[in-house]
């Protein structure tokens, strides 16, 4: 516990940022605790990277729902910003309602952070990019803390966490991650619930006829069936629908040849069973399963899915409903002209792909679950999930 004097000094610094060496993020959000106010500075500080040009906000842009602003499938990081990552940076808005990784009683995996759920808190997630060679690329924890100690807000950090905090880099790193976690929990920008969908639920706006139809296709199990993994109803732990159940799904995505690691034909990114997550490599039944993201702000995203395979909502929904009815549209062909379906998984693990739930339960040549008009209507509804709606 810190004394009241230390607390109010830190709070004063957080409010009068310019007087205390504030960072590039400008005036902090109102109502943040001293730790969260520090987290805001850290989140927006590119000086904490080896390149001096990458911050947390670089890959999690607040203007698009804290999602990746890059039009490429993965971001480029590293010391010279020339190292490609393995996965599309995930959106981190509304993640404070997520929990630790676990298996439900029926064996369903859920929770955890990152695309593969390999860590159990926002604080643990915050540490990863700082040390990842393809992201902020610091050589060690000590390297991170040396940069933090040189930041303009270093004295503010000491005011909040103790004057001797930098003497132990490991402790300072933990406090740094804690500050980032508090920022994401406390700042309303990470969970504003300010979309048209929210305004309609509050009786302050009305859906268009097109959006009403789109919501119907979203919910109906025989149509889009999106709600099976992206519920449109309020959960018990949030003030409104989160549009994710925080579970995992195996969609059989096409292999993305624009990811550098995929140049090796023997390499496969298998999500829950590796290669980044190491503790479930024996669970081959989970290979190919990745975290179900929230669909809030989905219309603002530049790339979709863990491998950034698609760049438009139109392609995403089309893939969902025609993956198996018209596979040659999405997958490369073998020498005989047959589509190499689910080609981003080893053949032995392609049995894990979801083919039982709609709209994935259609067979080759059958009519897709949605017509072209219904797809347009569904996308119109998805656009109502973008935050910042003004009636």
N, C-alpha and C positions, 0 to 999 in steps of 0.2 A: 504494500500500500504506500502511496506517496502522500506527503503532507499537503495541506490545503494551499500553503504558500507556493509549493512547486506546481500544483495543479493550476492555480490562477496565473502564474507566470507563463506556463505553457499555453493556457487559453488565450492570454493577452497576445502572445506571439502569433497564435493561429489567426486571430482576428486582424491584427496589425501586421500583416505579412511582410510588407515592404520594409518595415522597421526591423524585422527579425531575419532578414535574408531570405525572403520567399522565393519559390521556384517559378518555373515557366507556366504553371497552371493558373496563375492569377489569384484573385481573392477566393478563399476556400468557401465551400458550401456552408450555409448557415446551420447551426445546431449540431455540428460534429464535435465529438469528444476530442481532446488533445491528440490521442493516439490516431483517431481517424483522420484528423486534419493533417497529421504527418503522412498518413497513408496516401492522401491525395497528392501531396508534394512528390512522394516517392513514385507514385503511379505515373506521373507526367514528366519525370526527370530522365532525359536521355543520357545524362552524364553518368548514370549508374551502369552503362553498358560499355563493353570493350571498345566499340566503335565510337562512342560518344554521340551516337545518332539514333539510338533505339530505346524507347521507353515501353512500359506496359501498354500505354495508350497507342503506340505505333501499330500494334496488332489487334487492339481492342478499342476501336474508335467510338467515342461516346456519341458522335453524330449519327451513327448507323446501328444503334443498339449495342454498342460495345462489341461489335463483330469486326472481322478483318476487312480493311479497306482495299486490300490488294485484289486485282483482277486475275492474278496468277493463282494456280491451285494451292501453292504454298508460299509462305513469305521467305524473303532472303535476309539472313542475319549473319552473325559472326563478326569477327574483328573488322572485316572490310565490307560487310553487308553483301557478301557474295556467296554465302553458304545456304543452299536450299534446305528447308525443313522437310519433314516427312509427311505432315498432315496440315490440312487447312486450319488456321487458328480458330478455335471455337468461339462463339459468342458467349460472353460471361454475364450478361444481364439476367436477372431473376435467379441467379445461382444461390443466393442466400437461403432459398427454400429447399435446396438439395440437402442430402445427408450423406453419411459415410456409406461406403460400399457394403452390401450385404446380399445374402440370398433369402428370398421370401420362403415361406414354408413349402411352397410348391416347387422350389428350386429356381425360381426366376431371379436372375441377377438384377440389382438396381442400386442406384446411388453411386457415390464416388465421383471424383473430379478428373478432368481430361477426357478425351474420347474413349479411353479404356478404363476409366474409373480407378486408376492405380493409386491415388492418394485420397485421404478421407476428410479434408477440410480445405477451405479457401486459403488458409495460411500455408498449408503444404503445397497447394497448387501455385501459390505466388512465388515460392522458392525456385521452382523448376526452370522457368525461362532465364533467370539470372545466371544460371550455370550451364545452360544448354549451349553447346558449341555452335549450333545453327541459329541461336537466338541472341541473347544479350552477351553470351560468350565470355563471362568472367572466368578466370583460371581457377579460382578457389573462393571459399567463403571469405577468407582474409582479404582477397582482392576486392570483393564486393564492399566489404566494410571500410576498406581504405578509401574507396570512392565516396561512400556515404559520409565518412569523417571529413572529407574535403568539401562536401556540399554546403551551400549557403545556409541551410537549415540544420546543420550539425548541432549547434547549441540548443536549438529547439528539441532535437532528439534527446540530448543529454538532460534537458529540463524535464522531459516526460519520463525517461527510463533510467535516469541516474547519471551522475557526473562521471562515473567510472565505467559506463556501459561499453565504451569502445576498447577497454582493456581486455575484454573477452570477446573475440569476433563471433564465436558460436552463439553466445547469448545475444549479441547485437543483431545477428542474422535472424534469430528467433523473434526478437522484438520488431524487427523490420517487417517480417512476414505477418506478425500480429497486427501491425499498423495497417498493412494493405488489406488484411481481412476485415478489420473494423471499418475501413473506408467503404468497402463493398457492402457491408451489412448496414451501415448507418446512412450513407448518402442516398437520398431518395432517387437520384438519377439511375441507380442500379435496379430499381423496382418501382417505376413511377405509376404504372397502371393507368396510363394516360392516352390510350388508343381510342379509336371510334368504337370498337367493341365495348370498352369500358363505359364510354359515354352513353351508348345504347342501353347497357345494363342499368345505368344510373337514371335512365329516363330523360337524358339530356340531348339525345339525338335519335335518329331513326335509320335503319338500314334501307338501302334502295332495294327494289325488287330483285335485281341481279344478286346483291349481297345476301338476301334472304335465301334465295335458291342455292347459292354457294355454301351457306351454312348447312343447309339440308344435305347436300352432297358430302360435305365434310363429315357429318355425323352418321349418315346411313351406312350400315354394315354392308349393304349390297351395292354401294356406289363407291365413294372415295374411301370410306372407312378410316379416315384420318384420325378420328377420335379414339380409335383403339389404342393408339400410343400417345396421342396428343389430345387428352381430354379437354373438352370445351366447357366443363363444369368446374365450379369452385372446389378445391381440395380443402381438407380440414386445417392445413397449416398456412394458408395464404388468403388474402382478402378477395381474390378473384382467380379465375382460371389461369393456369400456368402454361397450358398447351404442351405439356410433357408429363409423362409419368415417371421420368428418370430411370426407365428400364433400358434394355439393349435390344437391338434388332439386327438381323443379318439380311441385307437387301440384295445381295448378289450384284453389287455395282460393277460396271465395266472398269477394267484396269486403266489407270490414267498414265499414259506414256509420257506426260509432261512432268512427272515426278522423277527426279534424278535416280532415286533408289530403285525405281522400277526398270531401269535399263538392265539390271541383272535379272534374267528370266527366272532365276531360282529364288528370288526374294519375294516374299509376300507379307504385307501388313495385315495381320490377322486379329487385330483389336484385343479382345479380352485374353487371348492365349499367346500374345506376343507380336512382335519382338521387343517392344518397349516395356510392356508389363511382363514381369518374369515369374510371378508366383503361381500362375495358372497355365503354364505351358503344357501340362499333362491333360488339361480339360479340352481335348480336341473337339468336343461337341460344341464348345463355345467359340471356336475359331471363326472369325468373320463377323462377330457381333460387336457393334459400336454403340455408344451412348445415343439415346434418343434426345435430340436437342429441343428446346422450347421453340415454338413457331411464332412467338411474339417477335415482331420486327423482321420476320423472315423476308418480307418484300424489299427490305433495304439491303439485303446481303448481296455481295458480289459473286461469291462462289458457294456451292452447296455440297454437303456431305463431307465426311472426314478426308476424302481424297480430292475434294474440289473439282469433281468430274464435270459438274454442270454450272453454267453461268447465268441461267434464267429460270424463273419459276415455271415458265411454260415447259421447258425441257424436263424439269423435275417431275411435274405432274404427269406429263406424257410418258416418262419412263415408268412411273409407278403403274400406270394402267395398261401399258403395252409391252412391258418387259418380256413377258412370256407369250403374248399373242403375236407380236411382231419382233422377235429377238434380233433379227438381222439389221434392224434399225440401230441397235445399240452396241452390238458385239461384233468383233472381227470375224471373218469367215475362214474356214480351213480350205484346203486345196480342192475339196469337193463342193465348196459353196455352202457348207453347213456352219451356222453360227456357233462360235466358241463361248457358250453361255457361262456366266458367273466366272469369267476368266481372271478375276483378281484373287482367286483362291486356288490352292492345290486341288486337283481333281478329287482326291479322297475326301476332302472337306466341303465340297460343293453340296453335299447332302444337307448341310446345316442351313442353307438358304431358306428363308421363309417362303413357302409355296402353299401354305394352308389358309392364311387369312386373306380376305379381300383387301385390295383388288389383285393380290398376287396369285389367286387361286384359279386364274383363267389358263386355258391351254392354247397351244399354237393354233392360230387361225380363228379362234373364237372372237366374238365381239368384245371390245374393251368395256370395262365397267362404266366409263364416262365417255360421252360424246364430246366433240370439239366445243360445242356451246356450253356444255356442263363444265368442262375444264376451264373455260373463260369465266364462268360464274363462280367456280371454286376459287380461282385466283383473285377475283374481285373481293371475295370474303377475306382471303388471306391478307389483302392490303389493309383491311380494317384493323389488323393487329399491330400496326405501326404506332409507336408512342408519339406523342406530340400533336394529337388531333386537336384541331380548332374548328368549332362549329360555325 
